[in-house]
């Protein structure tokens, strides 16, 4: 198992390093821009960049194996397919943690560089809970997308997921268009937000993390099941 | 003991079906899996290696089920693809460093010996290797863990004659160790004729025959004679007939029967594997 995780980093260390450097650079630039403009909207953009970086970086190794056609080489080695899937999940987790670490350090370093470490705009980005939430969210995204990759391969899997996302988005827009102004719907949302704000933060984080972990484990089992019977 | 035992293997792709494929490779022998392009050779090999999932049938390697004891079996197999696929941005030694830890029996001495023997530049990027060098590199990696069964998919296709000859000599020497067995597919019939002990002929996803090489060449013969000898009755003894202006040429798998029928009026030649493939294919088209 350890060698399966290690082989990805050994074979693709340069791509991984370059992508991490690019993400760090992008974060530094965004932090700089955010401090110059002082805009809160940029924080949302920044968080979106971090989540996208987590999502994309962890695909580097799968893409590399598909590109070089090495997937079947590793399946022909004395390893079980289940081990390959588990190794992929662990590798992804490591990659997500690496990206989050780079982004966190870039946030700190960027603010120090601009001598605005205590700027209120950045206050939210120093909160460990925000980074924990980003980790959980990234894991949730992975747990939804990985079974599709293991069943159909990266390219087909991405196409299928993109179609599903587009469908959900269209459905959301339609629902909003049809019922958006419904007072009942707004009341439900307000009620939910009020209820949420009254709950203990730690319990919510704990619950979401447990949910993410459950999704991760379910996703892993599903991926193992799909990959076990997939023709390469 | 059999290195490989396949019974009633079925894999259906819709437009292509591997239909009840059965054959056995005894330990210590070379089997050539021969057939035209698209006959199903690679599918058979990929099914043995669990890269493609069978729908029916039984595949036993070293008398173990190839799915239930997959890891145990793969420790003892050296596998070479038709077009070796590795990370091309790495050197051969870097690739070796990635693959070697997966094998408990990895032998660095054997690897270095093969690299030297094949005159491979182990510190050169794989993308700068020629096709022959890539194939040799793949073989060096596949054979450095003392595999008992070596499975090679079209190892000689696309190689120049010198490299091909080197490769065949190498395989012939390898089999001197009686514990090793080789299954190798090829559509280059002369390669199979040169080194195989057993020949399995696949056509349209079905096994035409799987026999000892000597038996194959004893059983089949090429018959050449005048066109006037061809009639409904005589045609029945021939598998595929090619008629020309000056006579016919046909393949028979019943030499004794043909001799009784044609007597000394025709010429009996030894059929090459290519002849067997050609006329069998011709017969399947009719």
Interface residues (C-beta under 8 A of the other chain):
Chain A: X3 X6 X7 X10 X11 X12 X14 X64 X68 X69 X70 X72 X73 X75 X76 X77 X78 X79 X80 X81 X229 X230 X231 X232
Chain B: X46 X49 X50 X51 X52 X53 X70 X71 X72 X74 X75 X77 X79 X81 X85 X86 X87 X88 X89 X90 X94 X97 X98 X99 X101 X102 X103
